[in-house]
Amino acid sequence: MNTVVLLLVGIAILACGYLFYGRWLAKTWGVGEGDPTPAHTMEDGQDYVPAKPAVLMGHHFSSIAGAGPINGPIQAAVFGWVPVVLWVLIGGIFMGGVHDFGALFASLRNNGQSIGEIIESSIGKRAKTLFLIFAYLVLLLVVAAFAAIVASTFQATYTDAGVVDKVASSANASTAMISLLFILLAVVFGFAVYRRHAGVGVSTIIGIVGIVAIVILGLNWHPIYLSNKTWMILLGVYIAVASVTPVWILLQPRDYLSSFLLYFMIIVSVIGIIGAHPSMKDMPAFTGFVDTLAPTGNSLGFMFPALFVTIACGAISGFHSLVSSGTTSKQLDKEKDALPIAYGSMLIECVVAIISVCAVSFIWKEYVGGETVAPTKVLARGIGLMLQKIFGGSEKVYSVAYSMLVLAVSVFCLTSLDTATRLARYMFQEFWLEPGETYKDKKGIKRLLADPYFATILTVVLGISLGMTGYSKIWALFGAANQLLAAIGLLAVCVWLGKVGKKNQMFYFPMIFMLIVTETSLVLTVRSNLTQAIAGVEGAGWCWARAIIAIFLFVLALWLAVEAIMALKKQHDAKKAVKAAAK
């Protein structure tokens, strides 16, 4: 198989999925036939703010992407390229796209409310409470992990004497400087578009020129060298501010401008793949049903369920439903734009996932040999070497491409980080509020707990503290937890569609499949950690913790599934009764 053939066939299949299945979903559900969106009916200048379609596309795409469509496919490549690509294409078109699009549509028709509120109205308040607790804990883990990842790309390297090694720290200092300048550029862009009413087209051109300028400046001037701990604290301050400021000041413009870095990454990667057109002869099409390669030293285990838990973004990811129903639904200008923004973004993620497969195939021997295993570095090295081959073996081309690709991934991790913080703030507030209420409607302790500033500070303190002290100890559970979110999101939208009298059969297989995947993964996790804990291995305490958390997630998934099935059964019985009465 040639990488060009794989890429072009993959893009063609995804395009057909959008044109035929995506449009069919929109027509079947009646998307675009609703009243003005919540961004207009509930506009408040802070969270509910109408955005231009291109700007919101940038926000949504940047928020859901992160490093997910790169990490998952590269890690799961140990099973061969065929299983990975099949899951990306089938999962993206028939599961992930449906999940993201459905979550956004349901939220639009429910005043921009989150999946939690939709669960309450469709299934019950108890189910909503369970979901909010679970979703908030998952988001805390996301904040912890992404903050740690970003800080690691900013931090300075120190000598044994405790002095900053500026040569070794140069790349990280450049990334940090560019990221800081990027925030300033986003604020200027937001002010120009929303307060000076500058045209989006002209502002975009100026913004892109600004991106090029700050990249050049940051690569050549980076005077800030700080420790990991200091960066973690500064990131905490940044995401706290980003979570409560009006979306037009920072969230919308930053994510929109960030999306051009991802578009750049995709374009450069496509140029590299088409120009070098390398064969995939070194990478097996299928290696077996068990991971025996384990380039990182840790086997993924059985292909089922590992493949479907490892590849989340790029196929289906529960985090996407939180973004769709959390921030995107509050900014959508017209309901018809839900299809390209939600379903379309998911399929673009699938393209990134296929590009990642092409990249790892080019350095397959290095990857399985354990020389280059970090997914971001695998992508950057694979595509960088392709571009180097096109341009006559130029080391300069490789160096620039490598640095830019790593920078793009770092920027997206930061984007996902501030979005996750805002989403966690929404979740925590919703726990104390009834539908339609704000914190101002409450009194006493509930007013404090539902206050956006209190919810933000608590989330940031917990997330950053966890990032500093050991999120990695329970990160292994994130894959299953994230896919459990996807299963719950599918359940919620399926029940809601049935409640409002719209077709929901397209959700049956995806939600059942993801529940089986999640429950199987959690059972294997419990067994593995209990075995290690009982054997008294080093870190047995964390093994017990992971086993207990996995059991909690297993019970939660089962409980919510039963609640959803009962709700669907009531809907079915009600329809039968109506038909019987009509006869």
BALO-617445 format. One record per residue (C-alpha): x, y, z; residue in one letter. Coordinates in Angstrom, 3 decimals, padded with zeros to 6 digits, m for minus. Each point is the difference from the previous one (the first is absolute). Example, Ala and Ser with C-alpha at 12.3 -4.5 7.8 and 13.67 -1.06 7.14 Angstrom:
2
xx, yy, zz, residuo
012.300, m004.500, 007.800, a
001.370, 003.440, m000.660, s
***
This chain:
583
xx, yy, zz, residuo
000.000, 000.000, 000.000, m
001.206, 003.492, m000.850, n
m000.664, 002.835, 002.461, t
m001.395, 002.233, m002.777, v
m002.588, m002.617, m000.934, v
m000.953, m000.481, 003.652, l
m000.355, 003.739, 000.597, l
m001.987, 000.780, m003.159, l
m002.331, m002.993, 000.346, v
m000.561, 000.886, 003.654, g
m000.845, 003.624, m000.838, i
m002.361, m001.125, m002.769, a
m001.877, m002.371, 002.328, i
m000.298, 002.697, 002.671, l
m001.277, 002.516, m002.570, a
m002.661, m002.498, m001.096, c
m000.914, m000.536, 003.653, g
m000.568, 003.730, 000.445, y
m001.912, 000.518, m003.250, l
m002.290, m002.988, 000.373, f
m000.240, m001.144, 003.628, y
000.582, 003.362, 001.654, g
m002.541, 001.766, m002.179, r
m002.459, m002.859, 000.467, w
000.260, 000.420, 003.779, l
m000.632, 003.744, m000.297, a
m003.054, m000.569, m002.180, k
m001.338, m002.821, 002.187, t
000.249, 002.035, 003.198, w
m001.199, 003.246, m001.567, g
003.191, 001.913, 000.743, v
m000.358, 003.598, m001.150, g
m003.742, 000.118, 000.535, e
000.163, 001.227, 003.595, g
m000.470, 003.415, 001.555, d
002.926, 002.422, 000.420, p
002.885, m001.704, 001.785, t
000.753, 000.455, 003.729, p
002.891, 002.306, m000.952, a
m002.693, 002.521, m001.009, h
m002.898, m000.808, 002.344, t
002.221, m000.131, 003.084, m
002.824, 002.322, m001.002, e
001.805, 001.292, 003.099, d
003.292, 001.301, m001.383, g
002.001, m002.590, 001.935, q
m000.884, m003.633, m000.749, d
m002.874, 000.438, m002.478, y
001.477, 001.998, m002.887, v
m000.762, m000.576, m003.727, p
003.146, m000.787, m001.967, a
000.768, 000.081, m003.697, k
m000.103, m003.583, m001.374, p
003.713, 000.023, m000.896, a
000.933, 001.313, 003.454, v
m002.126, m002.578, 001.802, l
001.344, m002.755, m002.254, m
003.462, 001.014, 001.137, g
m001.020, m000.094, 003.658, h
m001.760, m003.344, m000.243, h
002.685, m001.691, m002.095, f
002.832, 001.310, 002.180, s
m001.757, m001.052, 003.199, s
m000.820, m003.579, m001.016, i
003.282, m000.683, m001.792, a
002.864, 000.494, 002.442, g
002.500, m002.839, m000.281, a
m002.711, m002.684, m000.077, g
m000.150, m000.836, m003.732, p
003.792, m000.275, 000.035, i
000.597, m001.949, 003.212, n
m002.706, m002.656, m000.398, g
000.693, m001.222, m003.552, p
003.771, m000.061, 000.546, i
m000.284, m001.955, 003.255, q
m002.529, m002.426, m001.518, a
002.194, m000.492, m003.089, a
001.453, m003.048, 001.792, v
m003.038, m001.912, m001.321, f
000.790, 000.961, m003.611, g
m001.242, 002.748, m002.284, w
m003.127, m001.807, m001.225, v
m001.815, m000.238, 003.389, p
000.953, 003.591, 000.812, v
m001.218, 001.465, m003.298, v
m003.199, m002.072, m000.024, l
m000.894, 001.169, 003.512, w
000.788, 003.623, m000.887, v
m002.193, m000.055, m003.128, l
m002.917, m002.061, 001.330, i
000.137, 001.533, 003.457, g
000.300, 003.572, m001.278, g
m002.875, m000.179, m002.507, i
m002.509, m002.182, 001.841, f
000.859, 000.594, 003.672, m
002.154, 003.047, 000.729, g
m001.694, 002.285, m002.511, g
m003.459, m001.115, 001.154, v
001.026, 000.466, 003.650, h
001.389, 003.529, m000.465, d
m002.756, 001.183, m002.344, f
m002.736, m001.485, 002.174, g
001.387, 001.576, 003.189, a
000.169, 003.435, m001.618, l
m003.497, m000.283, m001.492, f
m001.543, m001.180, 003.281, a
001.663, 002.852, 001.889, s
m001.182, 002.560, m002.561, l
m003.591, m001.122, 000.471, r
000.423, 000.191, 003.804, n
001.180, 003.604, 000.443, n
003.686, m000.887, m000.327, g
m000.144, m002.281, 003.025, q
002.574, m002.719, 000.561, s
m000.398, m003.738, m000.400, i
m000.679, m000.129, 003.747, g
m003.114, 002.153, m000.315, e
m001.162, m001.998, m003.013, i
000.405, m003.206, 002.022, i
m002.177, 001.470, 002.774, e
m002.805, 000.956, m002.368, s
000.127, m003.301, m001.907, s
001.024, m002.609, 002.571, i
m000.201, 001.479, 003.501, g
001.649, 002.181, 002.634, k
001.899, m002.899, 001.606, r
001.616, m000.826, m003.348, a
000.946, 003.666, m000.427, k
001.652, 000.126, 003.427, t
002.059, m003.109, m000.731, l
001.035, 001.366, m003.384, f
001.052, 003.423, 001.329, l
002.160, m001.537, 002.735, i
001.654, m002.320, m002.487, f
000.470, 002.649, m002.717, a
001.497, 002.484, 002.473, y
002.530, m002.562, 001.248, l
000.984, m000.849, m003.582, v
000.446, 003.695, m000.822, l
002.201, 000.458, 003.075, l
002.184, m002.782, m001.347, l
000.107, 001.715, m003.407, v
001.001, 003.310, 001.610, v
002.712, m001.741, 002.026, a
001.424, m001.940, m002.934, a
m000.107, 002.779, m002.589, f
001.490, 002.528, 002.427, a
002.856, m002.414, 000.705, a
000.500, m000.630, m003.740, i
000.081, 003.721, m000.829, v
002.299, 000.797, 002.937, a
002.390, m002.723, m001.180, s
000.245, 001.687, m003.427, t
000.718, 003.380, 001.663, f
002.332, m000.940, 002.862, q
003.686, 000.826, 000.151, a
002.742, m002.609, 000.376, t
002.359, 000.403, 002.949, y
003.620, m001.089, 000.478, t
001.109, m002.056, 002.995, d
000.923, 003.286, 001.671, a
m003.583, 001.238, m000.332, g
000.791, 002.522, m002.735, v
m002.167, 000.326, m003.103, v
001.544, m001.670, m003.043, d
m001.143, 002.507, m002.626, k
001.232, m002.080, m002.928, v
m001.943, m003.099, 001.086, a
m003.006, 002.168, 000.932, s
m000.104, 002.010, m003.225, s
m002.727, m002.016, m001.784, a
m002.311, 000.025, 003.038, n
000.616, 003.702, 000.617, a
m000.954, 000.711, m003.630, s
m003.225, m001.988, 000.344, t
m000.873, 001.853, 003.202, a
000.712, 003.411, m001.530, m
m002.038, m000.700, m003.123, i
m002.908, m001.246, 002.136, s
000.038, 003.144, 002.154, l
000.108, 002.256, m003.052, l
m002.815, m002.069, m001.501, f
m002.251, 000.907, 002.948, i
000.686, 003.711, m000.513, l
m000.695, m000.323, m003.721, l
m003.326, m001.738, 000.744, a
m001.124, 002.804, 002.334, v
000.809, 002.624, m002.644, v
m001.871, m002.045, m002.641, f
m003.055, m000.391, 002.234, g
m000.065, 003.700, 000.856, f
000.315, 000.975, m003.681, a
m002.777, m002.326, m001.217, v
m002.517, 000.372, 002.840, y
000.566, 003.546, 001.216, r
001.334, 001.801, m003.065, r
m002.123, m002.140, m002.361, h
002.895, m000.688, m002.329, a
m000.753, m002.468, m002.798, g
000.838, m003.619, 000.827, v
001.679, m000.505, m003.384, g
002.402, 002.931, 000.326, v
000.577, m000.738, 003.694, s
000.796, m003.621, m000.840, t
002.634, 000.996, m002.550, i
001.570, 002.376, 002.513, i
m000.255, m002.707, 002.673, g
001.808, m002.549, m002.179, i
002.736, 002.530, m000.720, v
000.148, 000.574, 003.752, g
000.396, m003.743, 000.612, i
002.946, m000.134, m002.413, v
001.531, 003.057, 001.687, a
m000.284, m001.365, 003.547, i
001.388, m003.383, m001.067, v
003.052, 001.689, m001.538, i
000.357, 002.268, 003.037, l
m000.402, m002.867, 002.458, g
002.539, m002.183, m001.792, l
002.590, 002.771, 000.166, n
m000.867, 001.733, 003.288, w
m001.019, m002.024, 003.047, h
001.337, 001.540, 003.215, p
m002.350, m001.843, 002.390, i
001.445, m003.132, 001.679, y
m002.154, m001.368, 002.825, l
m000.331, m003.280, 001.892, s
m002.799, m002.508, m000.490, n
m001.596, 000.937, 003.327, k
000.000, 003.710, m000.853, t
m001.587, m000.670, m003.383, w
m002.664, m002.164, 001.639, m
m000.930, 002.873, 002.315, i
m000.050, 002.508, m002.868, l
m002.120, m002.355, m002.089, l
m002.400, m000.244, 002.930, g
m000.332, 003.801, 000.075, v
m000.505, 000.104, m003.770, y
m002.729, m002.653, m000.168, i
m001.767, 001.566, 002.989, a
m000.208, 003.319, m001.848, v
m000.858, m001.693, m003.326, a
m002.864, m001.938, 001.623, s
m001.931, 003.070, 001.175, v
000.788, 002.656, m002.589, t
m002.550, 000.568, m002.793, p
000.548, m002.492, m002.809, v
000.474, 002.768, m002.602, w
003.106, 001.354, 001.767, i
002.116, m003.152, 000.061, l
m001.726, m003.340, m000.591, l
m001.470, 000.674, m003.450, q
002.912, 001.928, m001.537, p
002.737, m002.142, 001.552, r
m001.549, m003.261, m001.151, d
m000.772, 001.439, m003.435, y
003.575, 001.141, m000.543, l
001.322, m003.242, 001.489, s
m001.952, m001.965, m002.580, s
002.215, 001.460, m002.736, f
002.984, m001.704, 001.607, l
m001.863, m003.297, m000.235, l
m001.001, 000.720, m003.586, y
003.670, 000.784, m000.641, f
000.977, m003.299, 001.619, m
m002.474, m001.888, m002.187, i
001.091, 001.754, m003.211, i
003.701, m000.479, 000.707, v
m000.622, m003.658, 000.845, s
m001.978, m000.571, m003.208, v
002.795, 001.661, m002.008, i
002.533, m002.262, 001.699, g
m002.024, m003.164, m000.585, i
m000.819, 000.771, m003.656, i
003.468, 001.341, m000.786, g
001.930, m002.860, 001.590, a
m002.753, m002.598, m000.682, h
001.755, m002.634, 002.140, p
m001.079, m003.625, 000.033, s
m001.372, m001.530, 003.213, m
001.916, m003.237, m000.572, k
001.740, 000.158, 003.389, d
m003.234, 000.370, 001.966, m
m002.116, m003.184, 000.225, p
m003.613, 000.154, m001.139, a
m000.971, m002.138, 003.000, f
002.202, m001.284, 002.818, t
m002.478, m002.128, 001.942, g
m002.679, 000.266, 002.641, f
002.501, 000.624, 002.815, v
002.619, 002.751, 000.240, d
003.330, m001.813, 000.097, t
002.076, 002.941, m001.280, l
m000.479, 002.426, 002.926, a
002.515, 002.638, m001.190, p
m000.551, 002.037, 003.174, t
000.630, m003.037, 002.203, g
m003.678, m000.344, 000.950, n
m002.196, m002.306, m002.077, s
m003.484, 001.237, m000.905, l
m001.241, m003.567, 000.416, g
m002.871, m001.367, m002.075, f
m001.070, 001.898, m003.112, m
m003.540, m000.099, 001.348, f
m000.574, 002.238, 001.880, p
003.414, 001.734, m000.110, a
m000.299, 001.266, m003.585, l
m003.356, 001.680, 000.671, f
001.103, 001.562, 003.288, v
003.439, 001.133, m001.179, t
m001.335, 001.722, m003.140, i
m002.603, 002.431, 001.318, a
000.498, 003.356, m001.743, c
000.118, m000.954, m003.660, g
m002.837, m002.559, 000.348, a
m002.283, 000.901, 002.940, i
000.764, 001.879, 003.202, s
m002.237, 000.832, 002.950, g
001.811, 003.307, 000.560, f
m001.490, 001.214, m003.294, h
m003.551, m000.170, 001.342, s
001.009, 002.278, 002.882, l
001.452, 002.539, m002.447, v
m003.006, m000.230, m002.357, s
m002.536, 000.478, 002.793, s
002.205, 002.188, 002.188, g
001.541, 002.850, m001.989, t
m000.854, m000.514, m003.680, t
m003.783, m000.122, 000.448, s
000.118, 003.348, 001.809, k
001.759, 001.697, m002.937, q
m001.651, m001.506, m003.103, l
m001.477, 002.768, m002.144, d
m002.284, m002.160, m002.184, k
m001.204, m003.542, 000.599, e
000.896, m001.121, m003.536, k
003.671, 000.597, 000.844, d
m000.111, m002.889, 002.487, a
000.693, m002.540, m002.764, l
003.342, 001.389, m001.247, p
001.159, 001.092, 003.446, i
m000.764, m003.188, 001.942, a
m000.153, m002.816, m002.549, y
002.533, 001.666, m002.306, g
002.570, 000.625, 002.743, s
m000.211, m003.630, 001.059, m
000.831, m001.162, m003.510, l
002.913, 002.439, m000.285, i
001.299, m001.601, 003.190, e
m000.192, m003.327, m001.808, c
002.274, 001.450, m002.705, v
002.530, 000.976, 002.674, v
m000.179, m003.558, 001.356, a
000.760, m001.459, m003.458, i
002.899, 002.440, m000.395, i
001.345, m001.267, 003.334, s
m000.108, m003.580, m001.319, v
001.957, 001.089, m003.095, c
002.578, 001.735, 002.208, a
000.615, m002.992, 002.264, v
000.235, m002.317, m003.009, s
002.906, 002.071, m001.355, f
002.094, m000.534, 003.132, i
m001.492, m003.366, 000.954, w
003.336, m001.655, 000.825, k
000.939, 002.908, 002.289, e
m003.401, m000.187, 001.675, y
m000.119, m003.731, 000.731, v
003.680, 000.149, 000.934, g
m000.821, 002.442, 002.771, g
002.161, 002.815, m001.425, e
m002.849, 002.447, m000.679, t
m003.233, m000.868, 001.832, v
m001.525, 003.268, 001.281, a
m002.938, 000.546, m002.428, p
000.659, 003.711, m000.529, t
003.630, m000.705, m000.857, k
m001.015, m002.913, m002.233, v
m002.283, 002.282, m002.032, l
002.541, 002.828, m000.149, a
002.874, m002.307, m000.950, r
m001.976, m002.018, m002.542, g
m001.402, 003.009, m001.857, i
003.258, 001.938, 000.450, g
001.998, m002.781, m001.665, l
m002.496, m000.154, m002.882, m
000.426, 003.738, m000.595, l
003.754, m000.353, 000.291, q
m000.096, m002.659, m002.712, k
m002.006, 002.307, m002.291, i
002.407, 002.916, 000.460, f
003.213, m001.840, m000.765, g
000.869, m001.179, 003.485, g
000.080, 003.484, 001.513, s
000.615, m000.114, 003.765, e
m001.407, 003.520, 000.289, k
m003.329, m001.072, m001.513, v
m000.173, m002.946, 002.405, y
000.867, 002.157, 003.023, s
m002.582, 002.691, m000.790, v
m002.738, m002.538, m000.822, a
000.710, m001.985, 003.169, y
m000.124, 003.112, 002.208, s
m003.186, 001.335, m001.613, m
m001.841, m003.315, 000.334, l
000.947, m000.323, 003.677, v
m001.079, 003.625, 000.532, l
m003.374, m000.645, m001.662, a
m000.723, m002.939, 002.308, v
001.042, 002.020, 003.061, s
m002.308, 002.876, m000.995, v
m002.917, m002.386, m000.323, f
000.645, m001.534, 003.376, c
m000.173, 003.511, 001.482, l
m003.231, 000.675, m001.907, t
m001.597, m003.207, 001.285, s
001.211, 000.883, 003.487, l
m001.849, 003.315, 000.290, d
m003.120, m001.479, m001.646, t
000.031, m002.912, 002.476, a
000.254, 002.465, 002.895, t
m003.036, 001.962, m001.209, r
m001.935, m003.242, m000.507, l
000.897, m001.184, 003.510, a
m001.259, 003.332, 001.329, r
m003.326, m000.536, m001.796, y
m000.291, m003.535, 001.400, m
000.700, 001.064, 003.577, f
m002.530, 002.841, m000.210, q
m002.694, m002.236, m001.522, e
000.305, m002.381, 002.936, f
m001.537, 002.659, 002.279, w
m002.463, 001.600, m002.419, l
m003.344, m000.952, m001.443, e
m000.603, 000.436, m003.759, p
m000.302, 003.694, m000.854, g
001.493, 001.196, 003.312, e
003.162, 002.038, 000.507, t
002.090, 000.296, 003.150, y
m001.782, 003.294, 000.743, k
m003.231, m001.946, 000.552, d
001.558, m001.938, 002.895, k
000.649, 000.985, 003.590, k
002.564, m000.943, 002.623, g
002.531, m002.739, m000.654, i
m001.595, m001.041, m003.316, k
000.421, 003.532, m001.339, r
003.712, m000.194, 000.839, l
000.427, m003.483, m001.483, l
m001.789, 000.998, m003.212, a
001.953, 003.246, m000.361, d
002.106, m000.145, m003.207, p
003.081, 001.428, 001.713, y
m000.131, m002.476, 002.884, f
m000.603, m002.916, m002.402, a
002.944, 001.126, m002.129, t
002.435, 000.458, 002.891, i
m000.910, m003.380, 001.485, l
000.410, m001.731, m003.375, t
003.360, 001.641, m000.682, v
001.394, m000.738, 003.470, v
m001.079, m003.650, m000.141, l
001.118, m000.493, m003.620, g
003.399, 001.676, 000.326, i
000.682, m001.721, 003.343, s
m000.804, m003.378, m001.546, l
002.237, 000.861, m002.953, g
002.892, 000.703, 002.348, m
m000.429, m002.995, 002.268, t
m000.949, m003.043, m002.006, g
m002.715, 000.012, m002.652, y
002.144, m002.558, m001.845, s
m000.803, m002.543, 002.702, k
m003.617, m000.186, m001.156, i
000.410, 001.211, m003.605, w
m000.166, m003.602, m001.220, a
m003.724, 000.131, 000.799, l
m000.600, 003.092, m002.112, f
m000.522, m001.926, m003.243, g
m002.814, m002.078, 001.474, a
m001.458, 003.014, 001.830, a
000.002, 002.103, m003.165, n
m001.674, m002.737, m002.035, q
m002.523, m000.472, 002.783, l
m000.831, 003.675, m000.442, l
m000.555, m000.739, m003.693, a
m002.339, m002.883, 000.820, a
m001.954, 002.173, 002.440, i
m000.155, 002.838, m002.530, g
m001.420, m002.387, m002.593, l
m002.523, m001.308, 002.548, l
m001.110, 003.502, 000.954, a
m000.520, 001.242, m003.554, v
m001.689, m003.255, m001.029, c
m002.566, 000.283, 002.807, v
m000.551, 003.712, m000.632, w
m000.614, m000.536, m003.728, l
m002.546, m002.696, 000.871, g
m001.666, 002.336, 002.474, k
m000.460, 002.770, m002.583, v
m001.248, m002.443, m002.621, g
003.035, m000.147, m002.286, k
001.751, m003.068, m001.403, k
002.691, m001.338, 002.322, n
000.718, m003.487, m001.350, q
003.394, 001.144, m001.343, m
001.133, 000.240, 003.637, f
m000.825, m003.554, 001.016, y
003.073, m001.806, m001.306, f
002.569, 002.723, 000.900, p
m001.228, 000.313, 003.608, m
m000.236, m003.776, 000.547, i
003.429, m000.528, m001.556, f
001.651, 002.740, 002.079, m
m001.604, m001.320, 003.205, l
001.359, m003.483, m000.733, i
003.442, 001.432, m000.783, v
000.029, 002.085, 003.173, t
m001.246, m002.728, 002.317, e
002.444, m002.553, m001.439, t
002.895, 002.414, 000.379, s
m000.953, 000.755, 003.614, l
m000.310, m003.714, 000.886, v
003.503, m000.637, m001.397, l
001.316, 003.039, 001.892, t
m001.491, m001.204, 003.277, v
001.433, m003.489, m000.490, r
003.461, 001.290, m000.887, s
000.241, 002.446, 002.891, n
m001.410, m002.398, 002.595, l
002.501, m002.634, m001.113, t
002.872, 002.446, 000.432, q
m001.326, 001.362, 003.290, a
m000.413, m003.466, 001.522, i
003.490, m000.948, m001.219, a
001.368, 002.987, 001.922, g
001.792, 001.663, m002.904, v
001.583, 003.409, 000.439, e
m002.737, 002.629, m000.019, g
m002.651, m002.477, 001.158, a
m001.959, 002.860, 001.582, g
m000.568, 001.584, m003.407, w
m001.020, m003.409, m001.376, c
m002.741, m000.169, 002.647, w
m001.046, 003.584, m000.842, a
m000.225, m000.725, m003.727, r
m001.964, m003.193, 000.642, a
m002.511, 001.832, 002.235, i
m000.433, 002.835, m002.522, i
m000.473, m002.515, m002.821, a
m002.678, m001.834, 002.005, i
m001.750, 003.327, 000.639, f
000.049, 000.793, m003.735, l
m001.279, m003.478, m000.856, f
m002.966, 000.341, 002.362, v
m000.699, 003.551, m001.203, l
m000.101, m001.095, m003.650, a
m002.281, m002.925, 000.811, l
m002.290, 002.164, 002.112, w
m000.374, 002.709, m002.641, l
m000.533, m002.637, m002.699, a
m002.851, m001.544, 001.979, v
m001.559, 003.443, 000.591, e
000.244, 000.785, m003.719, a
m001.467, m003.366, m001.038, i
m002.936, 000.536, 002.367, m
m000.582, 003.467, m001.501, a
000.125, m001.404, m003.537, l
m002.403, m002.786, 000.998, k
m002.480, 002.560, 001.349, k
000.210, 001.889, m003.295, q
m000.572, m003.229, m001.936, h
m002.966, m000.970, 002.158, d
m001.509, 003.479, m000.370, a
000.262, m000.205, m003.792, k
m001.647, m003.429, 000.000, k
m002.816, 001.339, 002.155, a
m000.568, 002.933, m002.382, v
m000.100, m002.359, m002.999, k
m002.391, m002.342, 001.796, a
m002.299, 002.893, 000.883, a
000.036, 001.207, m003.600, a
m001.264, m003.386, m001.180, k
***
